[in-house]
Amino acid sequence: MYRYQTQHNYDAKPYIDMSEYKKRVLVGNQMLTEQIRKQIEQGKKIFVYDCYPGVDKSSLLSLLKEIDHKLLIDTDTCKLTEEGLHKIFDKNITEDRVFGYMVKDRLESCFDQVKVAEIKKEIDQHKNEIIFIVGVGASLLAKGEIHYYLDLTRWEIQLRYRKGMPNWLFGNPQAPFLTKYKIGYFVEWRLADAHKEEQFDQVDYWLDANDPRELKAIDKEGFYQAFGKIAREPFRMEPYFDQSVWGGQWMKKVFDLSPEADNYGWAFDGVPEENSVNFRLGEHTVTFPTMNLVKLFPKELLGKRVYDRFGAEFPIRFDMLDTFEGGNLSLQVHPTTDYIKNTFGMNYTQDESYYILDATENSCVYIGLKEGINQEQMISELEAANRGELIFDAEKYVNKIPVKKHDHILIPAGTIHCSGKDTQVLEISATPYIFTFKLWDWGHIGLDGLPRPVHIHHGKHNIQWDRDSKWVKENLIHQEQVVKENGECKIERTGLHEYEFIETMRYTFQGEVGVTLKDSVALLNLVEGKEAWLKSCEHGWGPKKIHYGETFIVPAAVKEFVMQAGEGETVRVMIATIR
C-alpha cells in the first residue's frame, strides 16, 4: 500500500508583506463611508465605481444610498437588451458546451448608446451636485473626480457561478456552470480586462471585492507599490484546488488540505490568469488578480525578449493533476497552432508536459499511437464509444507507458495523451488551458451529473498520426540531458520538445547553486526536498522560503538569484523559462 508523505509544510495562503503601507488600506463600509464623506467635503462631486463582472454591488449601493446625493446611476440600466447582446456575442459564445471564440469587441459595445447619451446629458446637467456611477464600465459614462475600481479574482467568480450567480451580460442563473464559464472566458473577462487595462492610470482607489460584506480599499500609490514590488522579486500566488471526476487523494494528504472534499483533481498554483496574489498590510490582507501585474509591469515581469514575442500575456503555467486512488484523465489531444488560431482566435496553443511528481508501481501515461493502426477505424470506434455502443479499447491504439517519480513526459500539441490513475503530475505547459479535445472519457459522468463534453470532431483534425511508438520513444520519453555536474550539483535539461517554446531545467543539489535568467520570466517548483531558499545576489530582496510542491514566479527583472537547499538536504527544483 502506498505511504503518503506527511511533512505538511505546503503554504496554501501565501502573502506578500506590505506592512509599510498599512495606513493606506480602508476596511469595511464604515471606513469607506467616512472616506467618501471627506472627499465630498473637499469639493468632489462625481464618483465613479467601476466593477469587474461578477462583483456584488449590493453592499456598495447600500452605503452610497446613505450619503446625500443627486444621482445614483447603475450602469446595468444602460446595457443593451439580452436580444441585442446575443446578436453581438453569439458568434463568440457558439453552441458548443465548452468552446467559444475570443471576443474582439470593446466593452462599449455592451451598452445602448441612446441610453448612454441620455445619462451623460443628465450627468452634465447636475455636474455640480453629488453623483455616484456604479457598475461594469462606469467610467464610460463620465470621468470621475474620484475613481474607484472594484476588483474580483477569477476563482471567486467561478465559485459564485456555481452558487447560481448569472453572467453579467445575461440573466442566466440556472445555466450550467460550463456555459457561464465559457461566456466569462471568451467574452466578459476579455472585455473587462481590456477596459481595466485602459483605466489603470485613472483609478484612485482599488477595492478588493471578494467579500462583499467587507470591501477593502487601497489607494493608487499603495496598489502600484505592491505590484511593483513583486515585479522585481520572486513571489507566490494563492493556489486553489478543485474536485474532479478522476480526482485523487495525494494533494489532500501531502498538502494537508481540507478533508471535506471527496477528492482534489486540480491544483492551480502557477497560472496568473486564474490565480491571485495576497498583500498583507498590517492586520489586513487585500487580494487581487495576478493578471494586474502582467498588465502593469509586463517588461519587468516577462523580460523584453518575452514581452516582444507574447505581449502582455503570461506564456507559462504550472498546475497539478492528482489521480491517486482516482481514475484516468480523459484521453485527449490539444489543437495545433493553426487550428487554435483559426477556430478560437488564440495566438498560440496548449503545448504541455507531464512532470511526474509522484507515482506508484502501477503509474502510467497514455501517449502517442501504436504502429500501423487504422485511423478511420479508431475514430469510428471512438464515436461509437461515445454513443454508448461499446467500450473504447485505448490500449489497442495508444501506447501505455509506465512512469516513475521524476520522469518528464513531453507533449507537443497534436499528441494524443492522458495521465493514468495513481499518478501525481506537475503540468508544465503553455498558458492556454481549456483547449482540451476529449476523445474518450472512460465512461465518466461529470460532477454536475451530465456526461462530460467530448470533442472528437475537433480532435480528429488535430491528432498527429505520425507520432507513433517509435517517434514517442525517440522524442518525448527520457529526453534528459546533463548540462553540468559536480560533487554537489547536477543540472539537467529535461525538455520541452523542440516544437515547444518552453525550456525546462532540473537542478539537483546540496548547498547553494546560482541561476541566471536570460531575459525571461521563470516558474519553479520544489519537486523534492522539504524546503529550500531563494536568495538575491545583490541583496535587492529578502530570502524566500519554498516548500515541497510550491510554485514561485521569478520575474525577469531579478536577472540572477541563488537557490539554497535546506540544511543537510539534497533537493530538486524544476525551472521553466522561455527559450
N, C-alpha and C positions, 0 to 999 in steps of 0.2 A: 504493500500500500504506500502511495506517495506521501512523504512527510513534508509539509509546508514549512517554509522559513517563518520565523515568528519574531523578527527583530523589531518590527513595528515602529520604525522611526520616520516613515513617509509623512511629509507635511502636506496635508490636504487644504490648509488655509494659509498659504504663504502671503507675506505682505512686504511692502517697501516702506521703510521708516522715513517719514517726512515730518518729524516732530517739530522741527523749526518753524513749520507753517501751521501749527495747531490753532493759532488765533485767527486763521483765515477760514475756518470751517464754521458753518451755521447749521445747527441740527434742530429739526422739528418745526412745526407750524408756528409756534410762538416766536421763535427767533427770526424766522423768515418774515412774519408779520411785522415785527419791530423794525427789521431792516427796510422793508418796503415803506413803512410809515416815515422813517428817517429820510429816505430818498425823496418822498413826496414833499417833506418839509424843506428839502434842499432845492425844490423847484422842478423836480422831474415830473413829467406828465404822461408820456407814452411808454408803457411797459410791454415788452414782447416776451412771451414764454413759449419758445419753440420746443416741440416734443418729438421724440423718436416714436415711430409707430409701435404701439403696444403699451405706451405709458398710460397709467391710470391717472386721469386728470382730476378725479373727484376730490382728493384732499386739497390740491392747489385751488380748485374752483371754490371750495368751501371757505378757505381763508381769504381769498380775494373778495368774496361777497360780503365779508365782514368789514371791509375797508371802503370808505366813501369813494364813489367813482361815478363817472358819467356813462361810460360804455364798458361792457364786458363781452368781448367777441370770441366765440368759439369757432375756429376755422372749419370745423366739420359742417357748419351751416353753409359753407361756400363750396363744398365738394360737388362734383358732378353727380347726377343720379347713377344708381348702380347700372342701369341700362347704358348710360353714356360711358361709364368706366369700363364696362365689358367690351364695348365697341373698340376702345383704345387698347386694352390689355389682353383680350382673349388670345391674340396671336402669341403672346408671351406665356400665358398660363397653359394653353393647349389642353387637350382632352386626356393626356397621359396622366396616370396616377402619381408619377414621381417627377418627370422631367418637363421643364418649360424651355423658354428661350430668353436669354438675357435682355433685359429692357434697355432701350436706347433713348427713351423719352426722358423728360425732366419732371420734377415734382410739380411744376406749374400746370402741367397737362391734366392733373387730377382735379383741378378747380374750374368752376363755372365762371368764366371771365366777366360775364354780365354782373353776377353777384359780387365778384371781387371788386369791380369798378364801383358798384353802389356802396360797398363797405369802405373803400378808400375815400370816396366822396364824403361819407358820414364822418370818418376819422378826421378829414381835413376841416370839416365844419366845427369840430369840437376839439381841435388840436391844443387848445389852451386849457382843457379840462382833463381830468384823470381818465385814462383809457388803458384797459387791460386786454391784450390779444393773446389767446391761448390755443395751442394745438399744433398738430403737424403743419409745418410750413408757415407758422405765424409771422415770420419775418418777411414773407412775400407780400403781406398786406400793408406793412408800414415799417419804417426804420425806427427802432425803439431808442429812446433816450437811455433806457436801461434794458439790456438784453440778457435774458436767462435761457439756458438750454437744459431741458430735462432728458437725461441720457439713460439708456437701459441696456443690459447685457443680453447677448443672444440666447444664452441658456435660460434666463428668466423669461424671455419671450416664449420660448418653447414650452416651458412649464405652464405658462398662462394659456397657451393654445390647448394644452391637454386638459386644463380645468374648464374649458368652454369659452375662452376669450375668442372673439372673431378677429379676422384680419381687419386692419384699419380701413381698407378700401371697401370691404363688403360686409354686410350683416349676415355672417355665416357661422354662428356659434356652434351649430350642430354638424358642421362639415368635418370630415375625417382629418386627423392630425396631418397626414401626408399632404392633403390639399392645402391646408393653412401654411404648412412649412414651404411648400412649393411656391405659393403666392408671395410669401415673405422672401424666400431666397432669390427668386428670379425677378421680382418686381419691387415690392415695398422697400426692402433693405437697400437695394441698388439706388432707388430714387432718393431715399433718406440719407444714405452715405454721401452721395454726390452733393446734396444740399448742405449737409453738415460741414463737409469739407470747405464749401464756399463761405461758411459762416464763422469759421474758427477765429478770424481776426475781429469779428464783430461782437462776440459773446463776452459779457462782463462777468457772469456767474454760471458755473456748471453745476447742475444738480444730479446727484445720484438718486435716481427714481426707482431703484429696485425694490424698495419697501415703501409703498405709497403712504403708509401710516407715519413714516419718519423720513421726510425728504431731507437730504443733506447737501448743502451748497458749499462750493469752494470758489474763491474769486479767480479772475483770469490769471494773475501772476502765479498764484499757487498751483493752478492747473498746468500752466506751461512749465513751471519749475519741476513739478512731479514727473511729467512725461519727458522733459529734457534730461532729468537725472537718469532714467532707465534707457535713454537713447545712447548712453555713453558708458554703461556698466552692465555686467551680467545680471539677469533677473529671472524670476519665475512668475508664471501666470497662475491663476487659480484654476486647478483642474476640476472637471466634473465627470461623473460616472453614470452610466445608463445601463438599463437591463436590455437583454436581447433574447430571442427565442433559442439561440445557441449558446447563451452566456454561461460563464463558469464561476468557480469559487476561488480562484487563485488571488485575485486582487482583493477580494473581501477579507481573506485570511492574512495575506502578506502585508497589505497596506492598512489593515485594521479598519476597514470600512464598516458602515452601519450593517448589522446583521439582518435588518428588517427586510431588505430586498432579497428576492429569491435568488438572484444572481447579478453579476455585473459582466456584461459582454464588452462594453466600450469604456475607454478612458480617453478623454480629450485633455492632454496636458501640454500640447505644443502646437496649437492651431490658433494663431492670432485672430483669425476671422470669427472664431467661435468662443475663445477664452477671454477672460477679463483679468485686470490687474487690481490689486488692493493696495491702497496707500494709507498708512497709519499716521494720523495726525493727532498726537496725544492719545486721549482715550477713545477717539472715534476713528472709524475706518470708512473711506469712501471707495467705491468700486466703479470702474469704468471699462468699457470695451477696449481691448488691446489694439484694435484697428485704429483708434485715435492716434496712437503712437506711429503706426505705419504711415498715416496721412500727414501728421505734423512734422515728423523728423525722418523722412524716408532715406535721405542720403547718409545720415549718421547711423541709422539702424542697418540699412541694407548694404551700404557701400556704393560708391558712384558706379562702379562697374556693373553691379547687380541692378541698381536703380535704372541705369541707362537701358538695360535689357528688359526689365519687367515693369518699370514704372513703380508707382507707389502701391505695390502688391507684395505680399509676403509669399515667396515661392516654395518654402519647405514646410512640411508638417511632420510632427511626431504624434502618434496616438497608439493605444494599446488594444489588443483583441484577446479576450480570455475565453478559452473553451475547456478549461479544466473541469472535469465532471459535467461537461456540457455536450455540445454536438458540433458537427462540421459546419463551417461557414458555407454560404451558398457558392456553388460552382459558378464562376463569373469571368467576365472579361471587361477591360476598360477601353474606351474609344481611342482610335488613332488621332493624331493632331488635326488632320484634315476633317475628320468626321466630327469631332467635338466643336471645331470652329464653325463648320457649315451647318450643323444640326442644332447646336445650343448657344452659339455666339461666344464661346470661350476661346481665349487666346492660346492656351496650352493645355496639355492633357494630364491625366491622372497616372503618370508613371509611378511605380512604387516598389517596395521591397519588404520582405518579412525578416526582421532580425529575431531569432529565437531566444527570447529572454529566459525561458524555462521550458522543460519538456520531460516527458516520461519515456519509458522504453517503448511505448506504443505510439508516440507522437509522429505525425507525418504532415506533408503538404501534398496537394494535388497540383501538378504544374506541367504544362506542355502536353502535346498529343503523342500518342503512340505511333510507331512507324506503320505506314501503309493503311491507315484507316480509310473508310469510305465516308467522305464528308457529307454527302447527301443523306446517307443512312443515319449518321449521327444526328443531324439536325432533325430528321424525321422522327427519330426516337425521343429527342428532347421535347419536341412539340407534342408527341403522343403522351409522354410522361406528364406534361403539364396540363393535359386534358384529363388526367387521371386514368389513362388506359393501360399504363404499365409503370413499373419502377425502373427509372433510368439506371443502367449499369455503368457508372462513371469509370470504373477500373477497366472496362472494355476499351475505352477511348483515351483516357487521361492517365498520365504517369502518376503513380502514388509513391512518393519518395520519403523514406524515413528521415527524420531530423533529430538533432540533439541540441542541447544548450549551446548557444553562441554561433550556431550556423547562421549564415546570411543568404537568403534566397532572393535573387534579383528578378523583378517582374516588370519589364518594359511593357507599355501599353500594347494591347493586342494579344497578350499571352494569356491563355486560359489557365485559371488557378483557383485555389482556395486553401485555407488552413484546415487541417483536420482537428478532431477533438483532442483534449488533453495537451494543449499547446498554448503557451503564453507568448504572444507576438508583440514586439515593438515595431510598429509600422513606420518606416522612414520613407517619405514619399513627397511627390509634388503636391501642391496645395489643393487643387480641385479634389473634392472628397465625396461628392454624392453621385458621381457618374459611374456607377457600377451596374453593368448589364448582367442581371442574374439569368443563368441558363437553366439551372436545376437547384431546387431548394430543399432537397431531401425530404419533401413532404411536410415542411414546417408550416404552421399556422402562425400568423403574426400575433403580437401581444394584444392587438385590437380585435382578435377573433376572426380576422379575414385572412385568406391566402395572401402571402406576400407577393408583391408585383414581380413578374418575370418578364424579361425583355429579350426574348430570342430574336425578334425581328430586328432589333438593334445589334445584338451580339453577333449574329451570323455574318454581318457585314464588317466586323472588326477582328474576328479571330484570324490570327496569322497562322495559316495552316502548315507552313513550313517549319514552325517551331516544334519539332518532334523530339523524341527521346535523345537522339544524338546531339541536336542543337542545344537542348536544355542542359545536358551534361557539360558541353563544351563552353557554354556562355553564361549560365545562370546559377550553377551549383558549385560551391567550393572554389570561388574565384579569388580567394585571399592571396595577397602578395606582400611579403615582408619588405617594408621600406627602410627600416632601421632597427637594429637590435644591439643592445649591450647588456651588461650584467643586470641592470635594474629596470630597463625599459625596452619594450618591443612595440613598434609601430607598424601596423598593417593596413594596407588599402583593401577594403572588403567590397567595394563597388562604388557606384552602381554601374549598370551596364552602359556601354559606350553610347547607346541610343538615348540615355537619360542624362539630364544636366546636373544631377546631384553627385557630389563626391563624398564618400564615407571613409573615415579612418578610425581604426580601433587602437587605443592606447592601453597597453597592459604594463603596469609599472608599480614600483615602490618608490618611496621618497617623493622627489619632485621631477616634473618634466615641463618644458616650455612649449607653448603653442603659438604659432604666428598665423594670423588671418591675412589672406591675400585679397584685401578689399572686398570681403564677403562676410555677410552675417553668418553665424554658426548656431546650430542647435546641438546640444549634447545631453547625454543621458548616462548616469552611472549604472552600468549593466552588471557589475559585480563588485562586491565590497559593501561594507556597512555605510561608510561615508568618505567624502573627500572634500578638499577645499579648492576654490578658485581664488587666485590672488593676482593683484595688479603688479605689473612690472615697474610702474612709475609711481606707485602709492596714490593713484588717482581715485581709488575707491577701496572700501574696506573688504576684508576676506568674506567670501560667500561659501556657506556650507551646503554641500549637495549630498542627499541621502540616496540610498539604493532605489532605483526606479524613477527618480525625479528627473525632469527635463528643465534645462536652463536655456535661455536665449542669450547669446553673446553678440552684441552689436558690432558691426564692422569698425565703428569708431574706437573700439578697445584696441585694435591692431595686434596686440600680443598680450598673453597672460600666462600664468603658471598654474598647473594643477598639482596639488599635493595630496598624497594618499594618507589615509588615517594611520596612526602610529602602529607599526608592525604589520600592516596590511599590504597585500597585493590587490590592486583594484583594476577594473577595466572601465574605460569610458568610450562611448561611441560619439563621434563628432561628424556632423554633416554640414557641408558648405556647398556653394555653387561653383562649378568648375569655371 
